Amino acid sequence: MAFFPRKYFFLAFIISYFALINATTVPELKYHPKLPSLYEPTLIWYRANDEGNVTAMTQNLDKFLEGYNRPGLIAGRGQSVIHCDFSRPPKGEEVCDVNGNEFTPCISGNRYGYDRGSPCIFLSLDKIVGWTPEFYNDSSSLPADMPEDLKNHIADLKRRDPKTANQLWVTCSGENPADIENLGAMQYIPARGFPGYFFPFSNAQGNLSPLVALRLERPQRGILLNIECKLWARNLKNSAPEKQGVLHFELLVD
């Protein structure tokens, strides 16, 4: 049997400890819909002209959004939910409303675009109680690898209403040039990020994650698309090797 000096076991413990701390102290992105898959757990795959497939996607998102659209279903949410904005953050046990009407056309009545081949994918956050993003809200000090369209967006908000630049930004794109080309145009609804008034996350009863709907306008059919989404904040290291706040999934529309 090989012998390992005690110092190596101690070093392994330290590395594992900090990996665990890193994993549990920053929020992670999640995507929806999620249907059970034994083979590709990160794949969204459906046929746009198959009624059964479209219904399954619609019902999966309906179920996920039920607590948002019907606050009384979540214990304590109906009594404490308020309308928040950048001038009116929640206080005490209040929680911010997430209005389903804000996501049009990504709504159940439109079947979330799945029957039209323009699917909507909802992004949510793991709630890390007490965590607050350090906002990228100044266009003069943005990271070099941030997409140019987001840099321009931040600069525009800063000019029009600086408070609205206090957001945990999110970007999504294809992972390689072929994915980018075949993915096509996309929209972030209702905004490019998660508003700052949702932070820090509290453990108030009925508190839910904010949402961003990613609407893919016309992804190429019949091609597996690799998609990467990133959160952007000064206290998140979203590049390798840490890749904090980075989400990967695949999409295949037949």
N, C-alpha and C positions, 0 to 999 in steps of 0.2 A: 504494500500500500504506500502511495506517495505521501510524503510528510510536508505540510505547509506550515511555515513559521507563523506564530501567533499574530505577528504584525500584519500579515496579509489578510487574515480573517478580520482584523480590526479595520483595515482599509476597505475591505469589501462591505463591511457594515456601514461605514461612513458614507460610501458611495450610494448604497441602497437607501440609506436614511434620507439623504438629500434628494434623491430621485423621487422618493415618496412625498417629501415636502413640496417639491416642485409640482408634482402631479395633482396635489390636492389644494394648492393655494392660489391657483389661477383658473379662471373659467375656461371651459372647453366648449367649442361649437358643436351643435348637434343638427342633424337634418331630418326633415319629415316630408313625404311619407316614408315609413319603414314597413316593409312586408317581410314575413319570415322567409329566409333563404338558407338552405343547407350548404350551398356551394359558394355563393358570392354575397357575403353579409353586407357589403357596402354598395351593392348594385341596385339601382332603380331601373327596372326593365318592364316595359309594357308595350302593348299594341294599340295604337291610337284608334284603329277601326274595329277593335274588339270591345263590345259592350261590357262583357264581364270584367275585362282588364280595367277599363275606365271606371266602372262602378266600384271595383275594389280600391282603386287609388282615391276616389272621391270619398268613400266611406272611411278610409283610413285617416284622411285629413279631417273629415267631419268629427271623428272621434277625438283626435288630438286637440282640435280647436274648441271642443264642447265646453270646457271649463272657462275659456275666454269669452265665448259668446253667451253663456248662461252662468253668470257669476254665482248664482245661488247654489250651483252644484258643488262648489268648493267651500268647505267649512270655513266660515268667517269672512269669505271674500265679499259676499253680498252686502254686508254691513259696513265694511271698511274701504271699499273701492271708491276712488275719487278720480276726477279728470286732472291729470298733471300736465304741466308744461314747464318751459325753462325758467319761467318766473314764479311757478307754483309747484315746488317739489313736495313730496309727501312728508307728513309730520307724524311722529309717534308710531302708532299702529296702523296708520293709513297705508294703502297700497295703490299703485297706479293702475288705472284702467288700460286695457289693450282692446281697442275698438275694432271688431271684425270688419266694419265698413271701410276702415282705412286701407284695406288690402285690395280693393277693387282694381283690376278685374280678377284678382286671385281669391274668388269667393265660391261657395258651394253652388250657388245658382248658375255659375259658369263652368261648373265641374272642374274648377281650378285649372282650366285650359287643357286638360289631358285629352279630351276628345278632339281638340283642334291641333294637336301636336305642338302646343305652346305651354308646356307644363310649368306649374309653379311649385317651387321647393321652399318650404319654410325653414328658416334658421332660428335656433333658440340657443340659450346659454345654460350651462350648469350654474346653479346658484351657489356661489361661494360667499357665505355670510361675512360681511364686513369689508369685502374687496371693493376697491374703487380704482377705475382706470386713471392713469395720468394722461390726459387728453393731448392728442396732436391737434392743437387749435391755433397754431401760429404758422402761417405759410412760409416764414423765413427760417424755420428750423425743422424741416420735415426730412425723413430718411431718404437717402438716394434711391433706394429700391422701391419706394412707394409708387404705385402707378400714377402716371401724369394726370389722368382724368380725375383721380381723387385729390391730388394736390391742387388742381384748379378749382375743384368743388369747395375745398376748405378755404381757399383764398376768397372765393365768391361769397361764402357765408360770413367770413370775417369782415368783409366790406359792408354787407347788408345788415347783419345782426350778430355781433360777436358771440352772444350767448349760445346761439344755435350751432356753433362749431364745437361745443363741448359734447362730443359723442365718441363712443367706442366704435370706430369705423370698421367696416367689413368690405372685403373685395373678394370676388370669385373670378376664376378664369380657367381656361384649359391648361393642362399641365405641360403640354409641348406644342410646337407650332401647328401640327395637324389637328390637335384637339381645339386649339384656339380658332382655327379657320372653320372647323365643322360645328363648333358650338354656336357661333353667330352672336347676334346682339342679345343683350339682356337688360333687365330693369330691376332696380332695388326699390321695393315698395314697403312702407310709405317713404323710406329715406335710406341713405347710404350707410346708416349705422344705428346703434342702440343709444337712444338719448341719455344724456348724463344724469337726468333726474331719476333714473331707475337705480342709481348707485349712491352709496354702497348698498348691496343687497342686505335686506333685513330678514329676520326669521318671523316677521309678522304673519299671523294666520291668514291664509288665502293669497299670499304673495306668489306671483307667477313670473316667469322669465319674459322679458320683452321679446318681440319677434321682428324679423325682417323676411319678407317674401321675395325670393329670387325668381323672376319670371323670365324664362328662356323663350325668346320670341319665335325662333324657327330653327331648332337644332337639326342637324342633318340626320335623316332616318337611316336605320340599318347599320350604323357605325357606333362602336363602343367609344364613349367619350369619358376621358379622365378629367375630373374637375377638382380644383383645389380652392378652398376658401380660407381667408386669413383675417384674424382680428388685428387691429392696429391701435396700440397704445404705447406710451413710453416705458411702461413697466411690464411689457410683454416682449419676449425675444422670439419673434415669429420666423426667424431664419434658422438654418441648420447650424449646430446640431440640436438646439433646444426645441425649435418648432412649437413654441407655446401658442395656443389659440389657432392652430392650423387643422383644417378638416379636409379629408379626402373622401370622395365617393365617385362612383361611376354612373353614367346614364346611358341607356340604350332604348331608343324609341323605334319600334318596328312599324 
